[in-house]
Structures are given as C-alpha cells and as structure tokens.
Amino acid sequence: MTERIQKVLANAGYGSRREIERWIEQGRIKVNQNIATLGDRIDPGDRVFLDGKPLTRLGTKPKQKIIVYHKPIGEICSRQDPEGRPTIFDHLPTLEKARWITVGRLDINTVGLILLTTDGELANRLMHPSAEVEREYAVRVMGDVSPEIMQRLQRGVELEDGMAKFDRILDSGGSGRNHWYHVILKEGRNREVRRLWEAVGLTVSRLLRVRYGPIVLERSLRPGKWRALTSAETDALYQVAGLQPQADESNVSPHRHGGRKKSSRHTLSRHKRTRE
C-alpha cells in the first residue's frame, strides 16, 4: 500500500511533515533517482534519498523519544546559524539514527518550554491548528491594561496575517506599569503573543512559555536544561494529539541535564507567581 512520502519519512523519525515538505520543495529528496514532488506516494519497494544519501528506516516506526527543554534567552531554535548564535541543539542529548524535531519554536528573546521529539507525526499533530492544542505564556506587559483591552484581545484583533485572539487571560499581579498576565491560545503563529499586545498599543517586556498542551514547565527545570517526559506525560501528549502511544514507550535516559519529574496537573492559577 502506498503512502505520502512526507508521512512515511515523518513516521520513520527523519523530521516533521512540514520540514520534509520543505525538503521536497527544495529538491533535496529523490525517489528511485527521480526528484520527489509534493503529493508523491511511495511503497515499500521504493528507494528514497536525502541529499544523495539513502534513507534506510522506511517502513518502520522506531521507539520514539520526547523531552522538554527550558530555553534561555539568547538561544535560537535552528540547528545552525550563519551569525554563530547559540542554538538549543547545543544542549540536547545526542541521538543515533534519529533527529530532534521541535514542537513549536520560540524566538531568540522568548524563554521557556520547548518540546522535542523524534516522532514526526506527533510533532505535526501537536502543531497543526486543527488540533487546537493549548499554549500558555506568562507575559510581562508595559502599560495600562484596561478591561476594554482585555475584552478586545479575547474577542479578536486583526493582524497582518489574519484575526487572532487569546482564549483566556489571567491577571497575575505586579507593581507599577510592569504587570504580569497569563495568556492561553490554540495556535502558534510567528511572534503571535507579542504582536497581539502590540496591536493594542502595549509592549511585552518579558515572555515565558509555561505550558504546551498537558506538559508544564516546572520550576525545578532550570534554563538550558532538559528532561525526559514521564510515561504518564507521554500518554497525555499522544492523547491530545489524537494518536495512540507506542507500547513499551522508550524515552531518553535523563543522565545528562536533568532527571524525570513527576507530572502535575495544570491550572492557570498554578503559575500565578511566575515572574522573572
């Protein structure tokens, strides 16, 4: 039975569907020596090449790995940077015959939780707008936020790439004109949180992602450190993605940058004290 090439490569752990689609558009993938195009389907007898190198894990879905990383300020989410800036991949555990796929990026000035996995299908589902997976941010705003502004941000604001809104906003306290809020939205457009606040005339002075779906950034995970998800967290993540988790889930060993933490149930008020 044939399947779309980006699905086969994602299931084999080569990258997310979006990333593989970019490779196809760039002409980097060949099937039986023919340059692949979007929409191509392959069967088990086909040979697939990336940048001229054969891909050998097709047709098998390896045991997947998922970690959570606490991104500090100043790091980027690309593997390589022409400017030589630090990247999150400098601090991640080394993999054999697989690669880490980021589940939603953060810009260089945003800190907090990033999920990384070797499961391309899981990454694709978690990032796709149709899944409506919640992202929660702690945000420090400069300026006065009136009830009218809060209502407008939850009704919807027109940005250059369409309407956007926060599903929920919680006042988390603060003093003076630097005030903390927790906001939840269900999509991951580029710099969306910052752009929403800027659209109503306010400036974000600090931004921290504290949750992605059921996975919460706990205080004990310091910036620049990672940990493997617990089996309960892994099951919860697959559930919100609408996928069945693998039996006997194998995750990375927590020997380098942090151990496994016990999962905790999240509520908005749980992070009310988050201020840096």
ChimeraX commands (.cxc) that place a marker at each C-alpha (Angstrom):
marker #1 position 0.00,0.00,0.00 radius 0.5
marker #1 position 1.38,3.40,-0.96 radius 0.5
marker #1 position 1.59,6.38,1.43 radius 0.5
marker #1 position 2.55,10.01,1.00 radius 0.5
marker #1 position 6.29,10.42,1.21 radius 0.5
marker #1 position 6.22,13.07,3.94 radius 0.5
marker #1 position 4.14,10.78,6.20 radius 0.5
marker #1 position 6.50,7.82,5.69 radius 0.5
marker #1 position 9.59,9.89,6.46 radius 0.5
marker #1 position 7.95,11.55,9.48 radius 0.5
marker #1 position 6.91,8.17,10.91 radius 0.5
marker #1 position 10.48,6.95,10.49 radius 0.5
marker #1 position 11.73,9.89,12.56 radius 0.5
marker #1 position 13.52,11.91,9.86 radius 0.5
marker #1 position 11.65,15.13,10.57 radius 0.5
marker #1 position 8.26,16.74,10.91 radius 0.5
marker #1 position 5.90,16.71,7.93 radius 0.5
marker #1 position 6.34,20.44,7.45 radius 0.5
marker #1 position 10.12,20.11,7.45 radius 0.5
marker #1 position 10.02,17.21,4.97 radius 0.5
marker #1 position 7.68,19.17,2.71 radius 0.5
marker #1 position 10.27,21.97,2.65 radius 0.5
marker #1 position 12.95,19.45,1.65 radius 0.5
marker #1 position 10.73,18.25,-1.20 radius 0.5
marker #1 position 10.14,21.83,-2.38 radius 0.5
marker #1 position 13.91,22.41,-2.28 radius 0.5
marker #1 position 14.52,19.33,-4.46 radius 0.5
marker #1 position 16.54,17.56,-1.75 radius 0.5
marker #1 position 14.59,14.29,-1.85 radius 0.5
marker #1 position 14.70,11.70,-4.62 radius 0.5
marker #1 position 12.65,8.54,-5.08 radius 0.5
marker #1 position 14.38,5.93,-7.25 radius 0.5
marker #1 position 16.69,8.68,-8.57 radius 0.5
marker #1 position 13.74,10.93,-9.54 radius 0.5
marker #1 position 13.31,14.25,-7.74 radius 0.5
marker #1 position 10.25,13.98,-5.49 radius 0.5
marker #1 position 7.32,16.38,-5.69 radius 0.5
marker #1 position 4.65,17.25,-3.14 radius 0.5
marker #1 position 1.90,14.63,-3.22 radius 0.5
marker #1 position 4.16,11.78,-4.32 radius 0.5
marker #1 position 3.38,8.41,-2.79 radius 0.5
marker #1 position 5.86,5.60,-2.18 radius 0.5
marker #1 position 5.61,1.89,-1.48 radius 0.5
marker #1 position 7.94,-0.43,0.48 radius 0.5
marker #1 position 9.99,-1.26,-2.63 radius 0.5
marker #1 position 10.98,2.33,-3.39 radius 0.5
marker #1 position 14.41,3.75,-2.55 radius 0.5
marker #1 position 14.43,7.24,-1.06 radius 0.5
marker #1 position 17.43,9.60,-0.88 radius 0.5
marker #1 position 18.01,12.83,1.04 radius 0.5
marker #1 position 20.81,14.99,-0.35 radius 0.5
marker #1 position 22.03,11.91,-2.23 radius 0.5
marker #1 position 22.17,9.68,0.86 radius 0.5
marker #1 position 19.83,6.66,1.09 radius 0.5
marker #1 position 17.22,6.64,3.88 radius 0.5
marker #1 position 17.14,3.17,5.38 radius 0.5
marker #1 position 14.50,3.24,8.13 radius 0.5
marker #1 position 11.45,3.47,5.87 radius 0.5
marker #1 position 8.51,1.24,6.76 radius 0.5
marker #1 position 9.50,1.04,10.41 radius 0.5
marker #1 position 8.46,3.27,13.28 radius 0.5
marker #1 position 11.21,3.31,15.92 radius 0.5
marker #1 position 10.55,3.73,19.59 radius 0.5
marker #1 position 10.03,7.44,19.96 radius 0.5
marker #1 position 11.67,9.86,22.36 radius 0.5
marker #1 position 10.24,13.05,23.84 radius 0.5
marker #1 position 11.95,15.61,26.03 radius 0.5
marker #1 position 11.13,19.03,27.44 radius 0.5
marker #1 position 13.80,21.76,27.29 radius 0.5
marker #1 position 13.89,25.07,29.17 radius 0.5
marker #1 position 15.10,27.55,26.57 radius 0.5
marker #1 position 17.03,30.54,27.95 radius 0.5
marker #1 position 17.13,33.98,26.35 radius 0.5
marker #1 position 19.66,34.37,23.53 radius 0.5
marker #1 position 19.30,30.90,22.02 radius 0.5
marker #1 position 17.68,30.21,18.65 radius 0.5
marker #1 position 15.69,27.13,17.61 radius 0.5
marker #1 position 17.56,26.45,14.35 radius 0.5
marker #1 position 20.24,23.79,14.12 radius 0.5
marker #1 position 22.73,26.14,12.51 radius 0.5
marker #1 position 23.03,29.92,12.43 radius 0.5
marker #1 position 25.17,31.96,9.99 radius 0.5
marker #1 position 25.68,34.52,12.75 radius 0.5
marker #1 position 27.07,31.91,15.10 radius 0.5
marker #1 position 24.48,32.44,17.82 radius 0.5
marker #1 position 23.88,29.68,20.40 radius 0.5
marker #1 position 21.21,27.13,19.49 radius 0.5
marker #1 position 19.03,24.92,21.66 radius 0.5
marker #1 position 20.51,21.87,19.91 radius 0.5
marker #1 position 23.88,22.58,21.56 radius 0.5
marker #1 position 22.43,21.32,24.85 radius 0.5
marker #1 position 20.33,18.32,23.77 radius 0.5
marker #1 position 21.22,14.64,24.18 radius 0.5
marker #1 position 22.85,13.03,21.15 radius 0.5
marker #1 position 20.73,10.64,19.10 radius 0.5
marker #1 position 21.74,7.74,16.89 radius 0.5
marker #1 position 19.82,7.27,13.61 radius 0.5
marker #1 position 17.23,9.93,14.51 radius 0.5
marker #1 position 16.91,13.69,14.91 radius 0.5
marker #1 position 15.16,16.02,17.32 radius 0.5
marker #1 position 12.07,17.78,15.95 radius 0.5
marker #1 position 10.94,20.95,17.73 radius 0.5
marker #1 position 7.26,21.21,18.59 radius 0.5
marker #1 position 6.71,24.93,18.11 radius 0.5
marker #1 position 9.60,27.36,18.12 radius 0.5
marker #1 position 10.37,30.33,20.36 radius 0.5
marker #1 position 12.10,33.48,19.15 radius 0.5
marker #1 position 15.51,34.48,20.48 radius 0.5
marker #1 position 14.05,36.79,23.16 radius 0.5
marker #1 position 11.38,34.35,24.40 radius 0.5
marker #1 position 12.22,31.79,27.08 radius 0.5
marker #1 position 10.54,28.72,28.46 radius 0.5
marker #1 position 9.22,25.33,27.50 radius 0.5
marker #1 position 10.05,23.62,24.21 radius 0.5
marker #1 position 9.03,20.05,23.45 radius 0.5
marker #1 position 11.28,17.98,21.21 radius 0.5
marker #1 position 10.55,14.54,19.83 radius 0.5
marker #1 position 11.77,12.00,17.28 radius 0.5
marker #1 position 8.14,11.31,16.27 radius 0.5
marker #1 position 7.38,13.41,13.20 radius 0.5
marker #1 position 3.70,12.50,13.16 radius 0.5
marker #1 position 3.29,13.53,16.80 radius 0.5
marker #1 position 5.07,16.84,16.16 radius 0.5
marker #1 position 2.86,17.53,13.15 radius 0.5
marker #1 position -0.36,16.82,15.06 radius 0.5
marker #1 position 0.65,18.94,18.06 radius 0.5
marker #1 position 1.47,21.95,15.87 radius 0.5
marker #1 position -1.44,21.70,13.44 radius 0.5
marker #1 position -4.15,24.36,14.09 radius 0.5
marker #1 position -6.94,21.77,13.79 radius 0.5
marker #1 position -5.70,20.02,16.95 radius 0.5
marker #1 position -6.27,23.22,18.98 radius 0.5
marker #1 position -3.56,22.31,21.48 radius 0.5
marker #1 position -3.28,24.99,24.17 radius 0.5
marker #1 position -0.11,27.05,24.60 radius 0.5
marker #1 position 0.20,29.08,27.79 radius 0.5
marker #1 position 2.55,32.02,28.31 radius 0.5
marker #1 position 3.47,34.21,31.27 radius 0.5
marker #1 position 3.85,37.73,29.86 radius 0.5
marker #1 position 5.00,40.97,31.46 radius 0.5
marker #1 position 3.38,43.98,29.82 radius 0.5
marker #1 position 4.43,47.63,29.96 radius 0.5
marker #1 position 1.46,49.99,30.13 radius 0.5
marker #1 position -2.05,50.16,31.48 radius 0.5
marker #1 position -4.34,47.28,30.50 radius 0.5
marker #1 position -7.97,48.32,30.76 radius 0.5
marker #1 position -10.93,45.90,30.89 radius 0.5
marker #1 position -11.78,47.04,27.36 radius 0.5
marker #1 position -8.33,45.99,26.12 radius 0.5
marker #1 position -8.69,42.61,27.83 radius 0.5
marker #1 position -12.05,42.08,26.14 radius 0.5
marker #1 position -10.69,43.11,22.76 radius 0.5
marker #1 position -7.77,40.69,23.00 radius 0.5
marker #1 position -10.21,37.85,23.72 radius 0.5
marker #1 position -12.72,38.86,21.03 radius 0.5
marker #1 position -10.08,39.07,18.32 radius 0.5
marker #1 position -7.60,41.53,16.81 radius 0.5
marker #1 position -6.78,41.89,13.13 radius 0.5
marker #1 position -3.09,41.18,12.47 radius 0.5
marker #1 position -1.27,41.25,9.14 radius 0.5
marker #1 position -1.81,37.50,8.74 radius 0.5
marker #1 position -5.46,37.45,9.87 radius 0.5
marker #1 position -7.56,37.57,13.02 radius 0.5
marker #1 position -6.01,36.37,16.26 radius 0.5
marker #1 position -7.04,36.25,19.90 radius 0.5
marker #1 position -6.29,34.90,23.34 radius 0.5
marker #1 position -8.69,32.22,24.53 radius 0.5
marker #1 position -8.10,33.24,28.15 radius 0.5
marker #1 position -6.24,35.96,30.05 radius 0.5
marker #1 position -5.45,35.84,33.77 radius 0.5
marker #1 position -4.18,38.85,35.73 radius 0.5
marker #1 position -1.12,37.52,37.60 radius 0.5
marker #1 position -0.18,40.68,39.51 radius 0.5
marker #1 position 2.79,43.01,39.55 radius 0.5
marker #1 position 3.63,46.56,40.51 radius 0.5
marker #1 position 3.70,49.82,38.58 radius 0.5
marker #1 position 3.39,49.71,34.82 radius 0.5
marker #1 position 5.10,46.32,34.52 radius 0.5
marker #1 position 2.28,43.88,35.06 radius 0.5
marker #1 position 2.15,40.09,34.64 radius 0.5
marker #1 position -0.56,38.14,32.82 radius 0.5
marker #1 position -1.03,34.53,31.81 radius 0.5
marker #1 position -2.47,34.06,28.33 radius 0.5
marker #1 position -3.67,30.94,26.50 radius 0.5
marker #1 position -4.07,30.50,22.77 radius 0.5
marker #1 position -4.51,27.48,20.50 radius 0.5
marker #1 position -2.22,28.26,17.59 radius 0.5
marker #1 position 1.42,29.05,17.09 radius 0.5
marker #1 position 1.85,31.81,14.56 radius 0.5
marker #1 position 5.17,33.66,14.47 radius 0.5
marker #1 position 5.51,36.07,17.46 radius 0.5
marker #1 position 1.74,35.93,17.91 radius 0.5
marker #1 position 1.68,36.76,21.62 radius 0.5
marker #1 position 3.90,39.81,21.21 radius 0.5
marker #1 position 2.02,41.00,18.11 radius 0.5
marker #1 position -1.36,40.77,19.83 radius 0.5
marker #1 position -0.25,43.01,22.68 radius 0.5
marker #1 position 1.49,45.40,20.28 radius 0.5
marker #1 position -1.73,45.64,18.22 radius 0.5
marker #1 position -3.49,47.22,21.22 radius 0.5
marker #1 position -0.64,49.65,21.88 radius 0.5
marker #1 position 1.24,47.74,24.61 radius 0.5
marker #1 position 4.79,46.40,24.81 radius 0.5
marker #1 position 5.86,42.96,26.06 radius 0.5
marker #1 position 8.97,43.24,28.23 radius 0.5
marker #1 position 9.20,39.57,29.23 radius 0.5
marker #1 position 7.71,36.42,27.70 radius 0.5
marker #1 position 7.87,32.87,29.04 radius 0.5
marker #1 position 6.09,29.79,27.69 radius 0.5
marker #1 position 4.99,27.77,30.72 radius 0.5
marker #1 position 2.84,25.05,29.13 radius 0.5
marker #1 position 2.28,23.21,25.87 radius 0.5
marker #1 position -0.82,21.02,25.97 radius 0.5
marker #1 position -0.63,18.91,29.14 radius 0.5
marker #1 position 3.12,19.47,29.67 radius 0.5
marker #1 position 4.03,22.13,32.26 radius 0.5
marker #1 position 7.38,23.86,32.80 radius 0.5
marker #1 position 8.12,23.18,36.46 radius 0.5
marker #1 position 10.36,25.50,38.46 radius 0.5
marker #1 position 13.00,22.85,39.13 radius 0.5
marker #1 position 13.94,22.63,35.43 radius 0.5
marker #1 position 16.49,25.40,35.08 radius 0.5
marker #1 position 17.23,27.34,31.84 radius 0.5
marker #1 position 19.46,25.37,29.49 radius 0.5
marker #1 position 18.41,22.00,30.99 radius 0.5
marker #1 position 16.20,19.21,29.65 radius 0.5
marker #1 position 14.42,16.16,30.99 radius 0.5
marker #1 position 12.64,13.17,29.53 radius 0.5
marker #1 position 8.87,13.00,29.83 radius 0.5
marker #1 position 7.35,10.51,32.24 radius 0.5
marker #1 position 5.23,7.71,30.80 radius 0.5
marker #1 position 2.08,9.47,32.09 radius 0.5
marker #1 position 3.09,12.72,30.37 radius 0.5
marker #1 position 3.87,10.85,27.16 radius 0.5
marker #1 position 0.45,9.17,27.17 radius 0.5
marker #1 position -1.26,12.53,27.80 radius 0.5
marker #1 position 0.64,14.17,24.94 radius 0.5
marker #1 position -0.33,11.44,22.46 radius 0.5
marker #1 position -3.92,11.69,23.66 radius 0.5
marker #1 position -4.25,15.43,22.95 radius 0.5
marker #1 position -2.66,14.80,19.54 radius 0.5
marker #1 position -5.28,12.15,18.78 radius 0.5
marker #1 position -2.68,9.38,18.45 radius 0.5
marker #1 position -2.12,6.06,20.14 radius 0.5
marker #1 position 1.14,5.99,22.12 radius 0.5
marker #1 position 3.60,3.21,21.41 radius 0.5
marker #1 position 3.57,0.17,23.65 radius 0.5
marker #1 position 6.61,-0.01,25.92 radius 0.5
marker #1 position 7.48,3.60,25.20 radius 0.5
marker #1 position 11.23,4.13,25.26 radius 0.5
marker #1 position 12.45,7.60,26.16 radius 0.5
marker #1 position 15.90,9.13,26.52 radius 0.5
marker #1 position 17.92,8.50,29.63 radius 0.5
marker #1 position 17.93,11.55,31.94 radius 0.5
marker #1 position 21.65,11.21,32.70 radius 0.5
marker #1 position 22.99,14.49,31.30 radius 0.5
marker #1 position 20.86,17.51,32.05 radius 0.5
marker #1 position 18.12,16.52,34.40 radius 0.5
marker #1 position 16.02,13.66,35.70 radius 0.5
marker #1 position 12.42,12.72,35.23 radius 0.5
marker #1 position 9.92,14.70,37.18 radius 0.5
marker #1 position 6.58,13.68,38.47 radius 0.5
marker #1 position 3.76,15.07,36.33 radius 0.5
marker #1 position 1.48,17.64,37.94 radius 0.5
marker #1 position -1.99,18.75,36.91 radius 0.5
marker #1 position -2.05,22.25,35.48 radius 0.5
marker #1 position -4.37,25.14,36.15 radius 0.5
marker #1 position -3.94,28.77,35.19 radius 0.5
marker #1 position -3.58,29.88,38.81 radius 0.5
marker #1 position -0.80,27.35,39.41 radius 0.5
marker #1 position 1.71,29.69,37.72 radius 0.5
marker #1 position 0.42,32.91,39.23 radius 0.5
marker #1 position 3.75,33.52,40.96 radius 0.5
marker #1 position 5.80,33.18,37.76 radius 0.5
marker #1 position 7.80,36.38,37.48 radius 0.5
marker #1 position 11.37,36.97,36.43 radius 0.5
marker link #1:1,2 radius 0.2
marker link #1:2,3 radius 0.2
marker link #1:3,4 radius 0.2
marker link #1:4,5 radius 0.2
marker link #1:5,6 radius 0.2
marker link #1:6,7 radius 0.2
marker link #1:7,8 radius 0.2
marker link #1:8,9 radius 0.2
marker link #1:9,10 radius 0.2
marker link #1:10,11 radius 0.2
marker link #1:11,12 radius 0.2
marker link #1:12,13 radius 0.2
marker link #1:13,14 radius 0.2
marker link #1:14,15 radius 0.2
marker link #1:15,16 radius 0.2
marker link #1:16,17 radius 0.2
marker link #1:17,18 radius 0.2
marker link #1:18,19 radius 0.2
marker link #1:19,20 radius 0.2
marker link #1:20,21 radius 0.2
marker link #1:21,22 radius 0.2
marker link #1:22,23 radius 0.2
marker link #1:23,24 radius 0.2
marker link #1:24,25 radius 0.2
marker link #1:25,26 radius 0.2
marker link #1:26,27 radius 0.2
marker link #1:27,28 radius 0.2
marker link #1:28,29 radius 0.2
marker link #1:29,30 radius 0.2
marker link #1:30,31 radius 0.2
marker link #1:31,32 radius 0.2
marker link #1:32,33 radius 0.2
marker link #1:33,34 radius 0.2
marker link #1:34,35 radius 0.2
marker link #1:35,36 radius 0.2
marker link #1:36,37 radius 0.2
marker link #1:37,38 radius 0.2
marker link #1:38,39 radius 0.2
marker link #1:39,40 radius 0.2
marker link #1:40,41 radius 0.2
marker link #1:41,42 radius 0.2
marker link #1:42,43 radius 0.2
marker link #1:43,44 radius 0.2
marker link #1:44,45 radius 0.2
marker link #1:45,46 radius 0.2
marker link #1:46,47 radius 0.2
marker link #1:47,48 radius 0.2
marker link #1:48,49 radius 0.2
marker link #1:49,50 radius 0.2
marker link #1:50,51 radius 0.2
marker link #1:51,52 radius 0.2
marker link #1:52,53 radius 0.2
marker link #1:53,54 radius 0.2
marker link #1:54,55 radius 0.2
marker link #1:55,56 radius 0.2
marker link #1:56,57 radius 0.2
marker link #1:57,58 radius 0.2
marker link #1:58,59 radius 0.2
marker link #1:59,60 radius 0.2
marker link #1:60,61 radius 0.2
marker link #1:61,62 radius 0.2
marker link #1:62,63 radius 0.2
marker link #1:63,64 radius 0.2
marker link #1:64,65 radius 0.2
marker link #1:65,66 radius 0.2
marker link #1:66,67 radius 0.2
marker link #1:67,68 radius 0.2
marker link #1:68,69 radius 0.2
marker link #1:69,70 radius 0.2
marker link #1:70,71 radius 0.2
marker link #1:71,72 radius 0.2
marker link #1:72,73 radius 0.2
marker link #1:73,74 radius 0.2
marker link #1:74,75 radius 0.2
marker link #1:75,76 radius 0.2
marker link #1:76,77 radius 0.2
marker link #1:77,78 radius 0.2
marker link #1:78,79 radius 0.2
marker link #1:79,80 radius 0.2
marker link #1:80,81 radius 0.2
marker link #1:81,82 radius 0.2
marker link #1:82,83 radius 0.2
marker link #1:83,84 radius 0.2
marker link #1:84,85 radius 0.2
marker link #1:85,86 radius 0.2
marker link #1:86,87 radius 0.2
marker link #1:87,88 radius 0.2
marker link #1:88,89 radius 0.2
marker link #1:89,90 radius 0.2
marker link #1:90,91 radius 0.2
marker link #1:91,92 radius 0.2
marker link #1:92,93 radius 0.2
marker link #1:93,94 radius 0.2
marker link #1:94,95 radius 0.2
marker link #1:95,96 radius 0.2
marker link #1:96,97 radius 0.2
marker link #1:97,98 radius 0.2
marker link #1:98,99 radius 0.2
marker link #1:99,100 radius 0.2
marker link #1:100,101 radius 0.2
marker link #1:101,102 radius 0.2
marker link #1:102,103 radius 0.2
marker link #1:103,104 radius 0.2
marker link #1:104,105 radius 0.2
marker link #1:105,106 radius 0.2
marker link #1:106,107 radius 0.2
marker link #1:107,108 radius 0.2
marker link #1:108,109 radius 0.2
marker link #1:109,110 radius 0.2
marker link #1:110,111 radius 0.2
marker link #1:111,112 radius 0.2
marker link #1:112,113 radius 0.2
marker link #1:113,114 radius 0.2
marker link #1:114,115 radius 0.2
marker link #1:115,116 radius 0.2
marker link #1:116,117 radius 0.2
marker link #1:117,118 radius 0.2
marker link #1:118,119 radius 0.2
marker link #1:119,120 radius 0.2
marker link #1:120,121 radius 0.2
marker link #1:121,122 radius 0.2
marker link #1:122,123 radius 0.2
marker link #1:123,124 radius 0.2
marker link #1:124,125 radius 0.2
marker link #1:125,126 radius 0.2
marker link #1:126,127 radius 0.2
marker link #1:127,128 radius 0.2
marker link #1:128,129 radius 0.2
marker link #1:129,130 radius 0.2
marker link #1:130,131 radius 0.2
marker link #1:131,132 radius 0.2
marker link #1:132,133 radius 0.2
marker link #1:133,134 radius 0.2
marker link #1:134,135 radius 0.2
marker link #1:135,136 radius 0.2
marker link #1:136,137 radius 0.2
marker link #1:137,138 radius 0.2
marker link #1:138,139 radius 0.2
marker link #1:139,140 radius 0.2
marker link #1:140,141 radius 0.2
marker link #1:141,142 radius 0.2
marker link #1:142,143 radius 0.2
marker link #1:143,144 radius 0.2
marker link #1:144,145 radius 0.2
marker link #1:145,146 radius 0.2
marker link #1:146,147 radius 0.2
marker link #1:147,148 radius 0.2
marker link #1:148,149 radius 0.2
marker link #1:149,150 radius 0.2
marker link #1:150,151 radius 0.2
marker link #1:151,152 radius 0.2
marker link #1:152,153 radius 0.2
marker link #1:153,154 radius 0.2
marker link #1:154,155 radius 0.2
marker link #1:155,156 radius 0.2
marker link #1:156,157 radius 0.2
marker link #1:157,158 radius 0.2
marker link #1:158,159 radius 0.2
marker link #1:159,160 radius 0.2
marker link #1:160,161 radius 0.2
marker link #1:161,162 radius 0.2
marker link #1:162,163 radius 0.2
marker link #1:163,164 radius 0.2
marker link #1:164,165 radius 0.2
marker link #1:165,166 radius 0.2
marker link #1:166,167 radius 0.2
marker link #1:167,168 radius 0.2
marker link #1:168,169 radius 0.2
marker link #1:169,170 radius 0.2
marker link #1:170,171 radius 0.2
marker link #1:171,172 radius 0.2
marker link #1:172,173 radius 0.2
marker link #1:173,174 radius 0.2
marker link #1:174,175 radius 0.2
marker link #1:175,176 radius 0.2
marker link #1:176,177 radius 0.2
marker link #1:177,178 radius 0.2
marker link #1:178,179 radius 0.2
marker link #1:179,180 radius 0.2
marker link #1:180,181 radius 0.2
marker link #1:181,182 radius 0.2
marker link #1:182,183 radius 0.2
marker link #1:183,184 radius 0.2
marker link #1:184,185 radius 0.2
marker link #1:185,186 radius 0.2
marker link #1:186,187 radius 0.2
marker link #1:187,188 radius 0.2
marker link #1:188,189 radius 0.2
marker link #1:189,190 radius 0.2
marker link #1:190,191 radius 0.2
marker link #1:191,192 radius 0.2
marker link #1:192,193 radius 0.2
marker link #1:193,194 radius 0.2
marker link #1:194,195 radius 0.2
marker link #1:195,196 radius 0.2
marker link #1:196,197 radius 0.2
marker link #1:197,198 radius 0.2
marker link #1:198,199 radius 0.2
marker link #1:199,200 radius 0.2
marker link #1:200,201 radius 0.2
marker link #1:201,202 radius 0.2
marker link #1:202,203 radius 0.2
marker link #1:203,204 radius 0.2
marker link #1:204,205 radius 0.2
marker link #1:205,206 radius 0.2
marker link #1:206,207 radius 0.2
marker link #1:207,208 radius 0.2
marker link #1:208,209 radius 0.2
marker link #1:209,210 radius 0.2
marker link #1:210,211 radius 0.2
marker link #1:211,212 radius 0.2
marker link #1:212,213 radius 0.2
marker link #1:213,214 radius 0.2
marker link #1:214,215 radius 0.2
marker link #1:215,216 radius 0.2
marker link #1:216,217 radius 0.2
marker link #1:217,218 radius 0.2
marker link #1:218,219 radius 0.2
marker link #1:219,220 radius 0.2
marker link #1:220,221 radius 0.2
marker link #1:221,222 radius 0.2
marker link #1:222,223 radius 0.2
marker link #1:223,224 radius 0.2
marker link #1:224,225 radius 0.2
marker link #1:225,226 radius 0.2
marker link #1:226,227 radius 0.2
marker link #1:227,228 radius 0.2
marker link #1:228,229 radius 0.2
marker link #1:229,230 radius 0.2
marker link #1:230,231 radius 0.2
marker link #1:231,232 radius 0.2
marker link #1:232,233 radius 0.2
marker link #1:233,234 radius 0.2
marker link #1:234,235 radius 0.2
marker link #1:235,236 radius 0.2
marker link #1:236,237 radius 0.2
marker link #1:237,238 radius 0.2
marker link #1:238,239 radius 0.2
marker link #1:239,240 radius 0.2
marker link #1:240,241 radius 0.2
marker link #1:241,242 radius 0.2
marker link #1:242,243 radius 0.2
marker link #1:243,244 radius 0.2
marker link #1:244,245 radius 0.2
marker link #1:245,246 radius 0.2
marker link #1:246,247 radius 0.2
marker link #1:247,248 radius 0.2
marker link #1:248,249 radius 0.2
marker link #1:249,250 radius 0.2
marker link #1:250,251 radius 0.2
marker link #1:251,252 radius 0.2
marker link #1:252,253 radius 0.2
marker link #1:253,254 radius 0.2
marker link #1:254,255 radius 0.2
marker link #1:255,256 radius 0.2
marker link #1:256,257 radius 0.2
marker link #1:257,258 radius 0.2
marker link #1:258,259 radius 0.2
marker link #1:259,260 radius 0.2
marker link #1:260,261 radius 0.2
marker link #1:261,262 radius 0.2
marker link #1:262,263 radius 0.2
marker link #1:263,264 radius 0.2
marker link #1:264,265 radius 0.2
marker link #1:265,266 radius 0.2
marker link #1:266,267 radius 0.2
marker link #1:267,268 radius 0.2
marker link #1:268,269 radius 0.2
marker link #1:269,270 radius 0.2
marker link #1:270,271 radius 0.2
marker link #1:271,272 radius 0.2
marker link #1:272,273 radius 0.2
marker link #1:273,274 radius 0.2
marker link #1:274,275 radius 0.2
marker link #1:275,276 radius 0.2
view
